[in-house]
């Protein structure tokens, strides 16, 4: 039995990716289960750690406790959720599902779900561990993305996220705790992108732990091309405009690059008047003030069927992330035949084949991003780019492609093979 552990169920990129893998493994015949702090919606083989209102309060207290632990150290509020001290977490080592599991499959487990101590107790059970990394946290002293700092290559200290970085700051101590945790552990690290896999192999904490690249998967029967004109009419969107999508992210998060998106649209609008913007995700009331083109803000969308419609309504998606692993939004859009434009960072260039199924722009260049928008509009008039986008997902990220790789990994681990 495979047991997936994830802080989130149906929200956040990591939680969605973990749940999609669980569902795909079930459909492939694996005995797959998920254990999460709280279940968003009841579904097959997904169990909540919290089974009462009191348990839910305790889970929230663990989250608050971890945040309060970090509060005295944080540089400013903008990085409050970008560093996890892993100081608070649940002991799930005696949970029936954990006891029954043949393989423990970790995903994103921060925000009070599992602490370093929680992980120690899990690892001490001696069960094979698969850890799918959705960011850099597993091999840093606490940050989820290093933002250019490369201390994790030797030893974390003088952390730029901290108000008072020092030689023996909390990044140093967490690094030491992880080093002790990883010794003599039967574990394989899986990264959805080659970019993160290579970082894992170079990082001091994980360079001696087996590391593989297996991408996230997507249900291509759900995320598929639909009739664009019909969808636009249904959603009340213009049928005679090019609709450019920014999706599924907090527009206030600097890492998501929303300002570069805005500047790219300003550049494009100076020469063209055929484009309007679609946005869904978290945003404040003044996020779109003085925007260079008309904006259709759809709010936060969590219903997959509605997301499919929005992706199909768009002519392209623009993902100007400054750091990212393997964005779900690109995969979802491309599965619907919607080309993507994104910066050359993280796993994005692995998803977008430049000028084949989308456009890879120069990092932090709004001009290059604007050129990408123009290129997709110009080159996709016959739909060839859309066809290539869909094909890339079918070939690389479909459920069968991904579950086959994970099933092989599980089989090797259960046979106690040391090389993967």
C-alpha positions as CSV (number, residue, x, y, z in Angstrom):
1,X,0.0,0.0,0.0
2,X,1.2,3.5,-1.0
3,X,0.5,6.3,1.5
4,X,0.7,9.9,0.3
5,X,1.2,12.6,2.9
6,X,0.3,16.2,1.9
7,X,-0.5,19.3,3.8
8,X,-3.1,20.3,1.2
9,X,-5.8,18.3,-0.6
10,X,-7.4,20.3,-3.4
11,X,-5.6,23.7,-3.1
12,X,-2.2,24.9,-3.9
13,X,-0.1,23.6,-6.7
14,X,1.6,20.9,-4.6
15,X,-1.6,19.7,-3.0
16,X,-3.3,19.5,-6.4
17,X,-0.4,17.6,-7.9
18,X,-0.3,15.1,-5.0
19,X,-4.0,14.4,-5.3
20,X,-3.8,14.0,-9.1
21,X,-1.1,11.5,-8.7
22,X,-3.1,9.6,-6.0
23,X,-6.1,9.4,-8.3
24,X,-4.1,8.4,-11.3
25,X,-2.4,5.6,-9.3
26,X,-5.8,4.3,-8.1
27,X,-7.0,4.2,-11.8
28,X,-3.8,2.3,-12.7
29,X,-4.6,-0.4,-10.1
30,X,-2.2,0.7,-7.3
31,X,-3.4,0.5,-3.7
32,X,-3.0,4.2,-3.1
33,X,-4.1,6.3,-0.1
34,X,-3.8,9.9,1.1
35,X,-3.5,11.2,4.6
36,X,-3.9,14.9,5.0
37,X,-4.7,17.3,7.9
38,X,-8.2,18.0,6.6
39,X,-10.2,16.8,3.6
40,X,-11.6,19.4,1.3
41,X,-14.1,17.0,-0.3
42,X,-14.7,13.4,0.5
43,X,-13.2,11.0,-2.0
44,X,-11.9,7.5,-2.4
45,X,-9.0,6.5,-0.1
46,X,-8.4,10.1,1.2
47,X,-8.4,10.3,4.9
48,X,-8.1,13.3,7.2
49,X,-5.9,13.4,10.3
50,X,-8.5,15.6,11.9
51,X,-11.7,13.6,12.7
52,X,-13.3,16.1,15.0
53,X,-13.7,19.8,15.5
54,X,-11.1,19.6,18.3
55,X,-8.7,17.9,16.0
56,X,-9.2,20.7,13.5
57,X,-8.5,23.3,16.2
58,X,-5.3,21.4,17.1
59,X,-4.2,21.4,13.4
60,X,-4.8,25.2,13.2
61,X,-2.9,25.7,16.4
62,X,0.1,23.8,14.9
63,X,0.0,26.1,11.9
64,X,-0.1,29.2,14.1
65,X,2.6,27.8,16.4
66,X,5.0,27.3,13.5
67,X,4.3,30.8,12.1
68,X,4.8,32.3,15.6
69,X,8.1,30.4,15.9
70,X,9.4,32.1,12.8
71,X,8.0,35.6,13.5
72,X,10.9,36.9,15.6
73,X,13.3,35.9,12.9
74,X,11.6,37.0,9.7
75,X,13.1,39.8,7.7
76,X,9.7,41.3,6.8
77,X,6.1,40.2,6.2
78,X,6.7,39.6,2.5
79,X,8.6,36.4,3.2
80,X,6.4,35.1,6.0
81,X,5.3,32.0,4.2
82,X,8.5,31.6,2.1
83,X,10.4,30.0,5.0
84,X,9.3,27.0,7.1
85,X,11.0,26.3,10.4
86,X,9.3,22.9,10.7
87,X,9.1,23.5,14.4
88,X,5.5,22.2,14.9
89,X,3.9,19.1,13.5
90,X,1.8,16.0,14.2
91,X,3.2,12.6,15.3
92,X,1.5,10.3,12.8
93,X,3.9,7.4,13.2
94,X,1.2,5.3,15.0
95,X,-1.6,6.2,12.7
96,X,-3.3,3.0,11.2
97,X,-2.6,4.1,7.6
98,X,1.0,4.8,8.4
99,X,1.4,1.4,10.2
100,X,-0.2,-0.4,7.2
101,X,1.7,1.4,4.5
102,X,4.4,-0.4,2.5
103,X,5.8,2.9,1.2
104,X,5.5,6.4,2.6
105,X,5.2,9.0,-0.1
106,X,5.8,12.5,1.1
107,X,4.7,15.6,-0.8
108,X,4.6,19.2,0.6
109,X,4.3,18.7,4.3
110,X,4.9,22.1,5.9
111,X,2.7,24.7,7.7
112,X,2.3,22.6,10.8
113,X,1.5,19.2,9.3
114,X,4.9,17.5,9.8
115,X,7.9,18.9,11.7
116,X,11.5,17.7,11.7
117,X,10.6,15.6,14.8
118,X,7.5,14.2,13.0
119,X,9.7,13.2,10.1
120,X,12.3,11.5,12.5
121,X,9.5,9.4,13.9
122,X,8.3,8.4,10.4
123,X,11.7,7.6,9.1
124,X,12.5,5.5,12.2
125,X,9.8,3.0,11.1
126,X,12.2,1.8,8.5
127,X,9.7,1.9,5.6
128,X,10.9,3.0,2.2
129,X,10.4,6.8,1.6
130,X,9.6,8.5,-1.6
131,X,9.6,12.3,-1.4
132,X,8.3,14.3,-4.3
133,X,9.8,17.7,-4.0
134,X,7.5,20.6,-5.0
135,X,10.1,23.2,-4.1
136,X,13.6,23.5,-2.6
137,X,12.7,23.1,1.1
138,X,13.9,19.5,1.5
139,X,17.5,20.5,0.8
140,X,17.7,24.1,2.3
141,X,17.8,25.4,5.8
142,X,14.2,26.5,5.6
143,X,13.4,28.5,2.5
144,X,11.1,27.1,-0.2
145,X,12.9,29.0,-3.0
146,X,16.4,30.3,-2.5
147,X,16.0,33.5,-4.6
148,X,19.6,33.3,-5.8
149,X,21.3,32.3,-2.6
150,X,23.4,29.2,-3.0
151,X,24.4,28.5,0.6
152,X,22.5,25.2,0.4
153,X,25.3,23.9,-1.9
154,X,27.6,23.8,1.1
155,X,25.9,24.7,4.4
156,X,23.0,27.1,5.1
157,X,23.8,30.1,7.3
158,X,23.6,33.9,6.9
159,X,20.1,33.4,5.5
160,X,18.8,36.4,3.5
161,X,15.3,35.7,4.6
162,X,16.2,36.5,8.2
163,X,16.1,39.9,10.1
164,X,19.5,39.0,11.6
165,X,21.4,36.5,9.5
166,X,24.3,34.9,11.2
167,X,26.7,32.0,11.1
168,X,24.6,29.9,13.5
169,X,21.1,31.3,12.6
170,X,18.0,29.1,12.3
171,X,18.8,28.2,8.7
172,X,22.1,26.7,10.1
173,X,20.3,24.7,12.8
174,X,17.6,23.4,10.5
175,X,20.3,22.4,8.0
176,X,22.0,20.4,10.7
177,X,18.8,18.7,11.8
178,X,18.0,17.6,8.2
179,X,21.6,16.3,7.8
180,X,21.0,14.1,10.9
181,X,17.5,13.1,9.7
182,X,18.7,11.9,6.2
183,X,21.5,9.6,7.5
184,X,20.8,6.0,6.9
185,X,17.3,6.6,5.5
186,X,15.9,4.4,2.8
187,X,14.7,7.3,0.7
188,X,14.4,8.4,-3.0
189,X,13.9,12.0,-3.9
190,X,11.7,12.7,-6.9
191,X,11.5,16.1,-8.6
192,X,8.9,16.9,-11.2
193,X,11.4,19.0,-13.2
194,X,14.9,18.3,-14.4
195,X,15.8,21.7,-13.0
196,X,14.9,20.7,-9.5
197,X,16.5,17.3,-9.9
198,X,19.8,18.8,-10.8
199,X,19.6,21.1,-7.7
200,X,18.9,18.1,-5.5
201,X,21.9,16.3,-6.9
202,X,24.2,19.3,-6.2
203,X,22.8,20.3,-2.8
204,X,25.0,19.3,0.2
205,X,22.1,17.8,2.1
206,X,20.9,15.5,-0.7
207,X,23.8,14.9,-3.1
208,X,24.2,11.4,-1.8
209,X,20.5,10.5,-1.8
210,X,19.1,8.9,-5.0
211,X,17.2,11.5,-7.1
212,X,14.9,11.0,-10.0
213,X,12.9,13.2,-12.4
214,X,9.3,12.1,-12.7
215,X,6.9,14.9,-13.8
216,X,3.5,15.6,-12.3
217,X,0.5,14.2,-14.2
218,X,-2.8,15.5,-15.4
219,X,-6.1,14.0,-16.4
220,X,-6.2,14.6,-20.2
221,X,-9.8,13.4,-20.4
222,X,-10.8,16.3,-18.2
223,X,-8.3,18.9,-19.4
224,X,-9.0,18.8,-23.2
225,X,-9.8,21.2,-26.0
226,X,-13.3,22.5,-26.3
227,X,-15.1,24.9,-28.7
228,X,-13.6,28.3,-28.0
229,X,-16.4,30.4,-29.4
230,X,-19.1,28.5,-27.4
231,X,-17.1,28.8,-24.2
232,X,-16.6,32.5,-24.6
233,X,-20.3,33.1,-25.3
234,X,-21.1,31.0,-22.2
235,X,-18.7,33.0,-20.0
236,X,-19.8,36.4,-21.5
237,X,-16.4,37.0,-23.0
238,X,-15.6,38.8,-26.3
239,X,-15.3,36.5,-29.3
240,X,-13.4,39.0,-31.5
241,X,-10.5,39.7,-29.2
242,X,-7.3,37.8,-28.3
243,X,-7.6,36.8,-24.7
244,X,-4.4,36.5,-22.7
245,X,-4.6,34.5,-19.5
246,X,-2.8,35.0,-16.1
247,X,-3.9,32.2,-13.9
248,X,-4.1,30.6,-10.5
249,X,-1.7,32.7,-8.5
250,X,-1.5,35.5,-6.1
251,X,-0.9,38.7,-8.1
252,X,0.8,40.2,-5.0
253,X,3.5,37.5,-4.8
254,X,6.7,39.0,-6.4
255,X,7.8,35.5,-7.3
256,X,4.9,35.2,-9.7
257,X,6.1,38.1,-11.8
258,X,2.8,39.9,-12.2
259,X,4.5,43.3,-12.8
260,X,6.4,41.8,-15.7
261,X,3.1,40.6,-17.2
262,X,1.6,44.1,-16.9
263,X,4.7,45.7,-18.5
264,X,4.6,43.1,-21.3
265,X,1.0,44.0,-22.0
266,X,1.9,47.7,-22.0
267,X,4.5,47.0,-24.7
268,X,2.1,44.9,-26.7
269,X,-0.7,47.5,-26.5
270,X,1.5,50.2,-27.9
271,X,1.3,48.4,-31.3
272,X,-1.9,46.4,-31.1
273,X,-5.4,46.9,-29.9
274,X,-6.7,43.3,-30.3
275,X,-5.9,41.9,-26.9
276,X,-7.8,41.7,-23.6
277,X,-6.8,40.0,-20.4
278,X,-8.3,37.1,-18.4
279,X,-7.2,36.6,-14.8
280,X,-8.2,34.2,-12.1
281,X,-6.7,33.7,-8.7
282,X,-6.1,35.9,-5.6
283,X,-6.1,39.6,-6.2
284,X,-6.7,42.9,-4.3
285,X,-9.2,45.5,-5.4
286,X,-6.7,47.8,-7.0
287,X,-4.5,45.1,-8.7
288,X,-5.7,46.1,-12.1
289,X,-5.8,49.9,-11.8
290,X,-4.3,51.6,-14.9
291,X,-3.9,48.2,-16.6
292,X,-3.0,48.8,-20.3
293,X,-5.8,46.5,-21.7
294,X,-9.3,45.6,-20.6
295,X,-9.3,43.0,-17.8
296,X,-11.8,40.2,-17.2
297,X,-11.2,39.2,-13.6
298,X,-12.9,35.9,-12.8
299,X,-12.0,35.6,-9.1
300,X,-10.6,32.5,-7.5
301,X,-11.6,29.3,-9.4
302,X,-11.3,25.9,-7.7
303,X,-13.8,23.9,-9.7
304,X,-11.8,21.9,-12.4
305,X,-14.6,22.0,-15.0
306,X,-14.7,25.8,-14.7
307,X,-10.9,26.0,-15.0
308,X,-11.1,23.9,-18.2
309,X,-13.5,26.4,-19.7
310,X,-11.3,29.4,-18.9
311,X,-8.2,27.8,-20.3
312,X,-10.2,27.0,-23.5
313,X,-11.5,30.6,-23.7
314,X,-7.9,32.0,-23.7
315,X,-5.7,32.3,-26.8
316,X,-2.6,31.7,-24.6
317,X,-1.4,31.7,-21.0
318,X,1.4,33.8,-19.8
319,X,3.4,32.5,-16.8
320,X,6.0,35.1,-15.8
321,X,7.2,33.3,-12.6
322,X,10.7,34.2,-11.5
323,X,11.2,30.8,-9.8
324,X,9.0,27.8,-10.3
325,X,9.2,24.0,-10.5
326,X,6.7,22.6,-13.0
327,X,3.7,24.9,-12.9
328,X,0.3,23.2,-13.0
329,X,-1.2,26.2,-14.9
330,X,1.1,25.6,-17.9
331,X,0.3,21.9,-18.0
332,X,-3.4,22.5,-17.6
333,X,-3.5,25.2,-20.3
334,X,-1.4,23.1,-22.8
335,X,-3.6,20.1,-22.2
336,X,-6.5,22.3,-23.4
337,X,-4.6,23.2,-26.5
338,X,-3.7,26.7,-25.1
339,X,-0.1,27.7,-25.8
340,X,2.1,29.1,-23.0
341,X,4.5,31.9,-22.8
342,X,6.9,31.9,-19.8
343,X,10.3,32.9,-18.6
344,X,13.4,30.8,-18.9
345,X,13.5,29.7,-15.3
346,X,13.0,26.5,-13.2
347,X,11.1,23.8,-15.0
348,X,9.3,26.1,-17.4
349,X,11.6,25.6,-20.4
350,X,11.1,21.9,-20.0
351,X,7.4,22.3,-20.5
352,X,7.5,24.9,-23.3
353,X,9.4,23.9,-26.4
354,X,10.5,27.3,-27.7
355,X,8.6,28.4,-30.8
356,X,7.1,24.9,-31.1
357,X,4.2,24.8,-28.5
358,X,4.8,28.2,-27.0
359,X,7.5,30.8,-26.3
360,X,10.3,30.9,-23.7
361,X,11.1,34.5,-22.9
362,X,14.3,35.9,-21.5
363,X,14.1,36.0,-17.7
364,X,12.9,39.3,-16.2
365,X,12.5,40.8,-19.6
366,X,9.0,42.3,-20.2
367,X,10.1,43.1,-23.7
368,X,10.9,39.4,-24.4
369,X,7.6,38.4,-22.8
370,X,5.8,40.8,-25.1
371,X,7.6,39.3,-28.1
372,X,6.4,35.9,-27.0
373,X,2.8,37.1,-26.9
374,X,3.1,38.6,-30.4
375,X,4.7,35.4,-31.7
376,X,1.9,33.1,-30.4
377,X,-0.8,35.4,-31.8
378,X,0.9,35.6,-35.1
379,X,2.0,32.0,-35.5
380,X,-1.1,30.1,-34.1
381,X,-3.7,31.4,-36.5
382,X,-4.1,27.9,-38.0
383,X,-3.9,26.2,-34.6
384,X,-0.6,24.4,-35.2
385,X,0.9,25.7,-31.9
386,X,-2.2,24.6,-30.0
387,X,-1.9,21.1,-31.5
388,X,1.7,20.9,-30.4
389,X,0.9,22.1,-26.9
390,X,-1.7,19.3,-26.5
391,X,0.7,16.7,-27.9
392,X,3.4,17.7,-25.4
393,X,1.1,17.0,-22.5
394,X,-0.1,13.7,-23.9
395,X,3.5,12.5,-24.5
396,X,5.0,13.8,-21.2
397,X,2.4,14.3,-18.5
398,X,-0.5,12.0,-19.1
399,X,-1.5,9.7,-16.2
400,X,-0.3,6.5,-17.9
401,X,3.1,8.0,-18.7
402,X,3.7,9.2,-15.1
403,X,2.1,6.3,-13.1
404,X,4.2,3.8,-15.0
405,X,7.3,5.5,-13.8
406,X,6.1,5.7,-10.2
407,X,5.0,2.1,-10.2
408,X,8.4,1.0,-11.3
409,X,10.0,3.0,-8.6
410,X,7.7,1.5,-5.9
411,X,8.5,-2.0,-7.2
412,X,12.2,-1.4,-7.0
413,X,12.0,0.0,-3.4
414,X,9.9,-2.9,-2.2
415,X,12.5,-5.3,-3.6
416,X,15.1,-3.4,-1.5
417,X,17.1,-2.5,-4.5
418,X,19.6,0.3,-3.7
419,X,20.0,1.6,-7.3
420,X,17.2,3.4,-9.0
